[in-house]
Amino acid sequence: MGEIFLEMLQPLWERYPELRPKEMDGIYEVNPQIHEPHFYKPDENT
């Protein structure tokens, strides 16, 4: 994990700072719905 951060993500964020997520003190906000399964319908499960 550390190798990915140091060799891939850090250089990427230095070149394109707009891609750094908010969790890493950046401005990019990840949409939380992209992690839900496609078949998940929150209205049906309430």
C-alpha distance matrix in Angstrom:
0.0 3.8 5.4 5.3 6.4 8.8 10.1 10.4 10.5 12.3 14.9 15.4 16.1 18.3 20.3 20.5 20.3 21.8 18.6 16.7 16.8 19.0 16.3 15.0 18.7 19.5 22.3 20.8 21.3 19.6 22.4 21.7 24.0 21.7 19.9 23.2 24.8 27.5 30.2 29.5 32.5 32.4 36.2 37.0 35.2 36.8
3.8 0.0 3.8 5.4 5.1 6.2 8.4 9.8 9.9 10.4 13.2 14.6 15.0 16.6 19.0 19.7 19.3 21.3 18.6 16.3 16.9 19.0 16.4 14.4 17.7 18.8 22.0 21.0 22.1 21.0 24.1 23.8 26.4 24.3 22.7 26.2 28.0 30.6 33.4 32.6 35.4 35.1 38.9 40.0 38.1 39.5
5.4 3.8 0.0 3.8 5.4 5.2 5.8 7.8 9.3 10.1 11.8 13.4 14.8 16.0 17.9 19.1 19.4 21.6 18.8 17.2 18.4 20.9 18.8 16.5 19.8 20.2 23.3 22.1 23.6 22.4 25.4 25.5 27.8 25.3 24.0 27.5 29.0 31.3 34.3 33.9 36.9 36.9 40.6 41.6 40.0 41.7
5.3 5.4 3.8 0.0 3.8 5.6 5.4 5.3 6.5 8.6 10.4 10.9 12.5 14.4 15.9 16.5 17.0 18.8 15.7 14.5 15.6 18.5 16.7 14.7 18.1 18.0 20.7 19.1 20.5 19.1 22.1 22.3 24.5 21.8 20.8 24.4 25.9 28.0 31.1 30.8 33.7 33.9 37.6 38.7 37.2 39.0
6.4 5.1 5.4 3.8 0.0 3.8 5.8 5.7 4.8 5.8 8.7 9.6 10.1 11.9 14.1 14.6 14.5 16.5 13.8 11.8 13.1 15.7 13.9 11.4 14.7 14.9 17.9 16.9 18.5 17.6 21.0 21.4 24.0 21.7 20.9 24.6 26.6 28.7 31.9 31.2 33.8 33.6 37.2 38.6 37.1 38.6
8.8 6.2 5.2 5.6 3.8 0.0 3.8 5.9 6.4 5.5 7.5 9.8 10.6 11.2 13.6 15.0 15.1 17.8 15.6 13.8 15.7 18.1 16.6 13.6 16.3 16.6 19.8 19.2 21.3 20.9 24.3 25.0 27.6 25.3 24.6 28.3 30.3 32.4 35.6 34.9 37.5 37.4 41.0 42.4 40.9 42.3
10.1 8.4 5.8 5.4 5.8 3.8 0.0 3.8 6.4 6.6 6.7 8.8 11.0 11.5 12.9 14.6 15.6 18.2 15.8 14.9 17.2 20.1 19.0 16.1 18.8 18.4 21.1 20.2 22.4 21.7 25.1 25.9 28.2 25.5 25.1 28.8 30.4 32.1 35.5 35.3 38.0 38.2 41.7 43.0 41.8 43.5
10.4 9.8 7.8 5.3 5.7 5.9 3.8 0.0 3.8 5.8 5.9 6.2 8.8 10.3 11.1 12.1 13.4 15.5 12.7 12.3 14.6 17.9 17.1 14.6 17.3 16.3 18.6 17.3 19.4 18.6 21.8 22.9 25.0 22.2 22.1 25.8 27.4 28.9 32.3 32.2 34.8 35.2 38.7 40.0 39.0 40.7
10.5 9.9 9.3 6.5 4.8 6.4 6.4 3.8 0.0 3.8 5.6 5.0 6.0 8.5 9.9 10.1 10.6 12.5 9.7 8.7 10.9 14.1 13.5 10.9 13.6 12.6 15.1 13.8 16.0 15.5 18.9 20.2 22.6 20.1 20.1 23.9 25.9 27.5 30.9 30.4 32.8 32.9 36.3 37.9 36.9 38.3
12.3 10.4 10.1 8.6 5.8 5.5 6.6 5.8 3.8 0.0 3.9 5.4 5.2 6.2 8.7 9.8 9.6 12.5 10.7 9.1 11.8 14.4 13.9 10.6 12.6 12.1 15.0 14.7 17.3 17.6 21.2 22.5 25.3 23.1 23.2 27.0 29.2 30.9 34.3 33.6 35.7 35.5 38.9 40.7 39.6 40.8
14.9 13.2 11.8 10.4 8.7 7.5 6.7 5.9 5.6 3.9 0.0 3.8 5.5 5.0 6.3 8.5 9.7 12.7 11.3 10.8 14.2 17.0 17.1 13.9 15.4 14.2 16.6 16.2 19.2 19.5 23.1 24.8 27.2 24.8 25.2 29.0 31.0 32.3 35.9 35.5 37.7 37.7 41.0 42.8 42.0 43.3
15.4 14.6 13.4 10.9 9.6 9.8 8.8 6.2 5.0 5.4 3.8 0.0 3.8 5.5 5.3 5.9 7.8 10.0 8.1 8.7 11.9 15.2 15.8 13.1 14.6 12.6 14.4 13.4 16.4 16.6 20.0 22.0 24.2 21.7 22.5 26.2 28.2 29.2 32.8 32.5 34.6 34.8 38.0 39.9 39.2 40.6
16.1 15.0 14.8 12.5 10.1 10.6 11.0 8.8 6.0 5.2 5.5 3.8 0.0 3.8 5.4 4.9 4.7 7.5 6.2 5.7 9.3 12.1 13.0 10.1 11.0 9.0 11.1 10.9 14.1 15.0 18.6 20.6 23.2 21.2 22.1 25.8 28.2 29.3 32.9 32.2 34.0 33.8 36.9 39.0 38.3 39.3
18.3 16.6 16.0 14.4 11.9 11.2 11.5 10.3 8.5 6.2 5.0 5.5 3.8 0.0 3.8 5.7 5.6 9.3 9.4 8.8 12.6 14.8 15.8 12.5 12.7 11.1 13.2 13.8 17.3 18.5 22.1 24.3 26.9 25.0 25.9 29.6 32.0 33.1 36.6 36.0 37.7 37.5 40.5 42.7 42.0 43.0
20.3 19.0 17.9 15.9 14.1 13.6 12.9 11.1 9.9 8.7 6.3 5.3 5.4 3.8 0.0 3.8 6.2 9.0 9.3 10.2 14.0 16.6 18.1 15.2 15.4 13.0 14.3 14.3 17.9 19.0 22.4 24.9 27.1 25.0 26.3 29.9 32.0 32.7 36.4 36.0 37.7 37.8 40.8 43.0 42.5 43.7
20.5 19.7 19.1 16.5 14.6 15.0 14.6 12.1 10.1 9.8 8.5 5.9 4.9 5.7 3.8 0.0 3.8 5.5 5.9 7.7 11.3 14.0 15.9 13.6 13.7 10.6 11.2 10.9 14.5 15.8 18.9 21.7 23.9 21.9 23.5 27.0 29.2 29.8 33.4 33.0 34.5 34.5 37.3 39.6 39.4 40.4
20.3 19.3 19.4 17.0 14.5 15.1 15.6 13.4 10.6 9.6 9.7 7.8 4.7 5.6 6.2 3.8 0.0 3.8 5.3 5.5 9.1 11.1 13.2 10.8 10.2 7.2 8.2 8.9 12.6 14.5 17.9 20.6 23.1 21.7 23.1 26.6 29.2 30.0 33.5 32.6 33.9 33.6 36.4 38.9 38.4 39.1
21.8 21.3 21.6 18.8 16.5 17.8 18.2 15.5 12.5 12.5 12.7 10.0 7.5 9.3 9.0 5.5 3.8 0.0 3.8 5.6 8.1 10.0 12.9 11.4 10.7 7.0 6.1 6.2 10.0 12.1 15.1 18.1 20.5 19.2 21.1 24.3 27.0 27.5 31.0 30.1 31.1 30.8 33.4 36.0 35.8 36.5
18.6 18.6 18.8 15.7 13.8 15.6 15.8 12.7 9.7 10.7 11.3 8.1 6.2 9.4 9.3 5.9 5.3 3.8 0.0 3.8 6.1 9.2 11.4 10.1 10.7 7.3 7.3 5.6 8.9 9.9 13.2 15.9 18.2 16.4 18.1 21.5 24.0 24.7 28.3 27.5 28.9 28.8 31.6 34.0 33.6 34.5
16.7 16.3 17.2 14.5 11.8 13.8 14.9 12.3 8.7 9.1 10.8 8.7 5.7 8.8 10.2 7.7 5.5 5.6 3.8 0.0 3.8 6.7 8.2 6.4 7.2 4.6 6.3 5.7 8.7 10.0 13.7 15.7 18.6 17.2 18.2 21.7 24.6 25.8 29.2 28.0 29.5 29.0 32.0 34.3 33.5 34.3
16.8 16.9 18.4 15.6 13.1 15.7 17.2 14.6 10.9 11.8 14.2 11.9 9.3 12.6 14.0 11.3 9.1 8.1 6.1 3.8 0.0 3.8 5.3 5.4 6.7 4.9 5.9 4.4 5.8 6.9 10.6 12.3 15.5 14.6 15.3 18.7 21.8 23.3 26.4 24.9 26.3 25.5 28.6 30.9 30.0 30.6
19.0 19.0 20.9 18.5 15.7 18.1 20.1 17.9 14.1 14.4 17.0 15.2 12.1 14.8 16.6 14.0 11.1 10.0 9.2 6.7 3.8 0.0 3.8 5.2 4.9 4.4 5.2 5.6 5.8 8.0 11.3 12.5 16.1 16.1 16.7 19.7 23.1 24.7 27.6 25.6 26.6 25.3 28.1 30.8 29.7 29.9
16.3 16.4 18.8 16.7 13.9 16.6 19.0 17.1 13.5 13.9 17.1 15.8 13.0 15.8 18.1 15.9 13.2 12.9 11.4 8.2 5.3 3.8 0.0 3.8 5.6 7.0 8.9 8.8 8.4 9.2 12.4 12.6 16.3 16.2 15.9 19.1 22.5 24.6 27.3 25.2 26.5 25.1 28.2 30.6 29.1 29.3
15.0 14.4 16.5 14.7 11.4 13.6 16.1 14.6 10.9 10.6 13.9 13.1 10.1 12.5 15.2 13.6 10.8 11.4 10.1 6.4 5.4 5.2 3.8 0.0 3.9 5.6 8.8 9.3 10.3 11.5 15.1 15.7 19.3 18.6 18.5 21.9 25.1 27.1 30.0 28.3 29.8 28.6 31.8 34.0 32.6 33.0
18.7 17.7 19.8 18.1 14.7 16.3 18.8 17.3 13.6 12.6 15.4 14.6 11.0 12.7 15.4 13.7 10.2 10.7 10.7 7.2 6.7 4.9 5.6 3.9 0.0 3.8 7.0 9.0 10.5 12.7 16.2 17.2 20.8 20.6 20.9 24.1 27.5 29.3 32.2 30.2 31.3 29.9 32.8 35.4 34.2 34.2
19.5 18.8 20.2 18.0 14.9 16.6 18.4 16.3 12.6 12.1 14.2 12.6 9.0 11.1 13.0 10.6 7.2 7.0 7.3 4.6 4.9 4.4 7.0 5.6 3.8 0.0 3.8 5.9 8.3 10.9 14.4 16.3 19.6 19.1 20.0 23.2 26.5 27.8 30.9 29.3 30.3 29.3 32.1 34.7 33.8 34.1
22.3 22.0 23.3 20.7 17.9 19.8 21.1 18.6 15.1 15.0 16.6 14.4 11.1 13.2 14.3 11.2 8.2 6.1 7.3 6.3 5.9 5.2 8.9 8.8 7.0 3.8 0.0 3.8 6.4 9.7 12.7 15.2 18.1 17.9 19.5 22.4 25.7 26.5 29.7 28.0 28.7 27.7 30.2 33.1 32.5 32.7
20.8 21.0 22.1 19.1 16.9 19.2 20.2 17.3 13.8 14.7 16.2 13.4 10.9 13.8 14.3 10.9 8.9 6.2 5.6 5.7 4.4 5.6 8.8 9.3 9.0 5.9 3.8 0.0 3.8 6.5 9.6 12.3 15.0 14.4 16.1 19.2 22.2 23.0 26.2 24.8 25.7 25.1 27.7 30.4 30.0 30.5
21.3 22.1 23.6 20.5 18.5 21.3 22.4 19.4 16.0 17.3 19.2 16.4 14.1 17.3 17.9 14.5 12.6 10.0 8.9 8.7 5.8 5.8 8.4 10.3 10.5 8.3 6.4 3.8 0.0 3.8 6.4 8.9 11.8 11.8 13.5 16.2 19.5 20.4 23.4 21.7 22.3 21.5 24.1 26.8 26.3 26.7
19.6 21.0 22.4 19.1 17.6 20.9 21.7 18.6 15.5 17.6 19.5 16.6 15.0 18.5 19.0 15.8 14.5 12.1 9.9 10.0 6.9 8.0 9.2 11.5 12.7 10.9 9.7 6.5 3.8 0.0 3.8 6.1 8.8 8.3 9.8 12.7 15.9 17.0 20.1 18.5 19.6 19.1 22.0 24.4 23.9 24.7
22.4 24.1 25.4 22.1 21.0 24.3 25.1 21.8 18.9 21.2 23.1 20.0 18.6 22.1 22.4 18.9 17.9 15.1 13.2 13.7 10.6 11.3 12.4 15.1 16.2 14.4 12.7 9.6 6.4 3.8 0.0 3.8 5.5 6.0 8.3 10.3 13.5 14.1 17.0 15.4 16.2 15.7 18.5 20.9 20.7 21.5
21.7 23.8 25.5 22.3 21.4 25.0 25.9 22.9 20.2 22.5 24.8 22.0 20.6 24.3 24.9 21.7 20.6 18.1 15.9 15.7 12.3 12.5 12.6 15.7 17.2 16.3 15.2 12.3 8.9 6.1 3.8 0.0 3.8 5.5 6.1 7.7 11.4 12.9 15.3 13.1 14.1 13.3 16.5 18.7 17.9 18.7
24.0 26.4 27.8 24.5 24.0 27.6 28.2 25.0 22.6 25.3 27.2 24.2 23.2 26.9 27.1 23.9 23.1 20.5 18.2 18.6 15.5 16.1 16.3 19.3 20.8 19.6 18.1 15.0 11.8 8.8 5.5 3.8 0.0 3.8 5.3 5.4 8.6 9.4 11.9 9.9 10.9 10.7 13.9 15.9 15.6 16.9
21.7 24.3 25.3 21.8 21.7 25.3 25.5 22.2 20.1 23.1 24.8 21.7 21.2 25.0 25.0 21.9 21.7 19.2 16.4 17.2 14.6 16.1 16.2 18.6 20.6 19.1 17.9 14.4 11.8 8.3 6.0 5.5 3.8 0.0 3.8 5.6 8.0 8.7 12.0 11.1 12.9 13.6 16.8 18.3 18.1 20.0
19.9 22.7 24.0 20.8 20.9 24.6 25.1 22.1 20.1 23.2 25.2 22.5 22.1 25.9 26.3 23.5 23.1 21.1 18.1 18.2 15.3 16.7 15.9 18.5 20.9 20.0 19.5 16.1 13.5 9.8 8.3 6.1 5.3 3.8 0.0 3.8 6.6 9.0 11.7 10.4 13.0 13.3 17.0 18.0 17.1 19.1
23.2 26.2 27.5 24.4 24.6 28.3 28.8 25.8 23.9 27.0 29.0 26.2 25.8 29.6 29.9 27.0 26.6 24.3 21.5 21.7 18.7 19.7 19.1 21.9 24.1 23.2 22.4 19.2 16.2 12.7 10.3 7.7 5.4 5.6 3.8 0.0 3.8 6.4 8.4 6.7 9.3 10.0 13.6 14.3 13.5 15.8
24.8 28.0 29.0 25.9 26.6 30.3 30.4 27.4 25.9 29.2 31.0 28.2 28.2 32.0 32.0 29.2 29.2 27.0 24.0 24.6 21.8 23.1 22.5 25.1 27.5 26.5 25.7 22.2 19.5 15.9 13.5 11.4 8.6 8.0 6.6 3.8 0.0 3.8 5.4 5.4 8.9 10.8 14.1 13.9 13.5 16.5
27.5 30.6 31.3 28.0 28.7 32.4 32.1 28.9 27.5 30.9 32.3 29.2 29.3 33.1 32.7 29.8 30.0 27.5 24.7 25.8 23.3 24.7 24.6 27.1 29.3 27.8 26.5 23.0 20.4 17.0 14.1 12.9 9.4 8.7 9.0 6.4 3.8 0.0 3.8 5.6 8.2 11.1 13.7 13.5 14.1 17.2
30.2 33.4 34.3 31.1 31.9 35.6 35.5 32.3 30.9 34.3 35.9 32.8 32.9 36.6 36.4 33.4 33.5 31.0 28.3 29.2 26.4 27.6 27.3 30.0 32.2 30.9 29.7 26.2 23.4 20.1 17.0 15.3 11.9 12.0 11.7 8.4 5.4 3.8 0.0 3.8 6.4 9.7 11.8 10.8 11.5 15.0
29.5 32.6 33.9 30.8 31.2 34.9 35.3 32.2 30.4 33.6 35.5 32.5 32.2 36.0 36.0 33.0 32.6 30.1 27.5 28.0 24.9 25.6 25.2 28.3 30.2 29.3 28.0 24.8 21.7 18.5 15.4 13.1 9.9 11.1 10.4 6.7 5.4 5.6 3.8 0.0 3.8 6.3 9.1 8.5 8.6 11.8
32.5 35.4 36.9 33.7 33.8 37.5 38.0 34.8 32.8 35.7 37.7 34.6 34.0 37.7 37.7 34.5 33.9 31.1 28.9 29.5 26.3 26.6 26.5 29.8 31.3 30.3 28.7 25.7 22.3 19.6 16.2 14.1 10.9 12.9 13.0 9.3 8.9 8.2 6.4 3.8 0.0 3.8 5.5 5.6 6.9 9.5
32.4 35.1 36.9 33.9 33.6 37.4 38.2 35.2 32.9 35.5 37.7 34.8 33.8 37.5 37.8 34.5 33.6 30.8 28.8 29.0 25.5 25.3 25.1 28.6 29.9 29.3 27.7 25.1 21.5 19.1 15.7 13.3 10.7 13.6 13.3 10.0 10.8 11.1 9.7 6.3 3.8 0.0 3.8 5.5 5.4 6.7
36.2 38.9 40.6 37.6 37.2 41.0 41.7 38.7 36.3 38.9 41.0 38.0 36.9 40.5 40.8 37.3 36.4 33.4 31.6 32.0 28.6 28.1 28.2 31.8 32.8 32.1 30.2 27.7 24.1 22.0 18.5 16.5 13.9 16.8 17.0 13.6 14.1 13.7 11.8 9.1 5.5 3.8 0.0 3.8 5.6 5.8
37.0 40.0 41.6 38.7 38.6 42.4 43.0 40.0 37.9 40.7 42.8 39.9 39.0 42.7 43.0 39.6 38.9 36.0 34.0 34.3 30.9 30.8 30.6 34.0 35.4 34.7 33.1 30.4 26.8 24.4 20.9 18.7 15.9 18.3 18.0 14.3 13.9 13.5 10.8 8.5 5.6 5.5 3.8 0.0 3.8 5.8
35.2 38.1 40.0 37.2 37.1 40.9 41.8 39.0 36.9 39.6 42.0 39.2 38.3 42.0 42.5 39.4 38.4 35.8 33.6 33.5 30.0 29.7 29.1 32.6 34.2 33.8 32.5 30.0 26.3 23.9 20.7 17.9 15.6 18.1 17.1 13.5 13.5 14.1 11.5 8.6 6.9 5.4 5.6 3.8 0.0 3.8
36.8 39.5 41.7 39.0 38.6 42.3 43.5 40.7 38.3 40.8 43.3 40.6 39.3 43.0 43.7 40.4 39.1 36.5 34.5 34.3 30.6 29.9 29.3 33.0 34.2 34.1 32.7 30.5 26.7 24.7 21.5 18.7 16.9 20.0 19.1 15.8 16.5 17.2 15.0 11.8 9.5 6.7 5.8 5.8 3.8 0.0
